[in-house]
Amino acid sequence: MEHINCDVLVIGGGAAGNRAAYEAKKSHGELIVVLALNGKNGSSGSSAFVASESLGINAPFNYMNDGDNPDIYYSDIVKTGGGLADPKLCRIIADESCDRLKELMDLGVCFDSECGKPIQRKLSGCRKARSLTKGGSTGLEIVNALRKANKAVGVKVIENVRIVELLKDDAGEICGAFGYIGKNKVLFNTGSVILATGGAGRIFKKNVNPPSLEGDGWAMAYESGAKLVNMEFFQVGPAVVYPKINFIIHSHMWRFEPKLTNAKGEEFLQKYCPQGISVEDVIHAKAMSYPFSVRTVAKYVDIAIFKQIVNGNATENEGIYFDVTHVDGERFINQAPITYDTLMKAGIDLTRDKFELGLLVQNFNGGILIDENGFTGVDGLFAAGEVTGGVHGSDRPGGNNLTDTQVFGYRAGRAAAEYAASIKGREQCNIKIDADSLKDVDEKESKILKTASELYYKNMTIIRNSQGIQKVLNFISESMNKNNSLVLRNRLLVGKILALAILEREESRGTHYREDYPEIDQSWNKRIVLHKGLNGEPEILDKE
């Protein structure tokens, strides 16, 4: 087994991980900072994933002169979050986002502009135009700028690392991590760890995430004693399922008033719209609400599509047909050029061809409970980005996820470096690895992983009810075994945590829709927090 020593270990190579590593090294240049990537440098994590017409990052610069300021931004975050985002973290985002984005600009990020002035766009959940973009490559631009900055300050980057277990010393402090570089086992000895591993879209059969997002960060944090919050809230939205490309369908594509049909050629949306709400109403709302959320009438689009898919009316690729052939090519080029070009390269001419659309898991609002400096409550363990919870509530403004990576990547990086510097010189801890941790996924486990992904998708995405969640929990209980590989253990654990949170919240709010509890319930104006109980099982703490 290879051994690697460092002072700060950052796990995850997206925008949050790169920012955290940069700030850790910049604030304490004497420390050895290692950035461990599950993949290649520059393409690891969801930030660098180009899968949409545009990708925004929010900050209240007021470039569009519409009166935006940090107070309005703060109010939007709290309101869109359904009262379940941590007000302290929301305030930090609102107050510090401009500084963090200015620093990105200084590092070379060039956002879309007109006549030399940055353009800000208004996204879902925002009353003002505050989102900066670089087409669909905003996250990639940020990651590339931070990669260069990390190289300049001396951050050590190790590629193709999958970390699956955190290690603690006798005092209960994080002192190491175990994982794989390719097929080879590796042990990191470190002063502090920053988890920036993103969400868990890949545990679902249908997702628009890169392979690294399997929820390992949540499983590791949980096993280490950290708390998880708002785990029932994650984003699922329309994306292309055929041709076989990872691409989200939002904004302008819905403004083209698409015709939606099932495998039988039937238009179906009208029968899911309540009296007084037209197909035109919900399609119009969908243009400003990419992910499924019960906040707007756009929810009926997602519910209708999902019910067609699960009730046997889906296309061969488990979707529905999206038809905008009534729109001419010039409009596509002017209003949705990236979508038009992407599909054209995949063999679909939108002026002549319809494509197949499904509902795919995209992004998570809940995660590891952190304080204002990314501290998890476990000595030596910090977190930033999508893996964390509390920054977002039951829903979030479009463009806030990338802002989160920069504001809390900055804070977590500096806090983790400060902690590592304070204990520098501590003896390396005596680390023991459980033999079962070394086991590879075999054929039997691969089948369990496949079945789990199908169950998770069908019962824990758009439409949820107690019967479906119980099916998930029963399957997990039957599949849990102390001899399972760590990869399977983590996957089942994450599924169980999500299912328990979904089952507990008996209402519908934001991205959480319980078919058996379809209305919002003000008595549920509280967050569900889970941790590892004394019996080793996930336990719900008193709801906050």
Helices and strands as residue ranges (DSSP letters): E 2-5, E 8-11, H 15-27, E 33-36, E 56-58, H 70-80, H 87-106, E 113-114, E 117-118, E 131-133, G 135-137, H 138-153, E 156-158, E 161-168, E 174-181, E 184-189, E 192-195, G 201-203, H 216-224, E 228-229, E 234-242, H 252-255, E 259-261, G 269-272, H 279-286, H 299-310, E 320-323, H 329-335, H 337-345, E 355-364, E 367-369, E 381-383, G 385-387, E 388-389, H 400-422, G 435-438, H 443-460, H 466-479, H 486-504, G 522-524, E 529-532, E 538-540
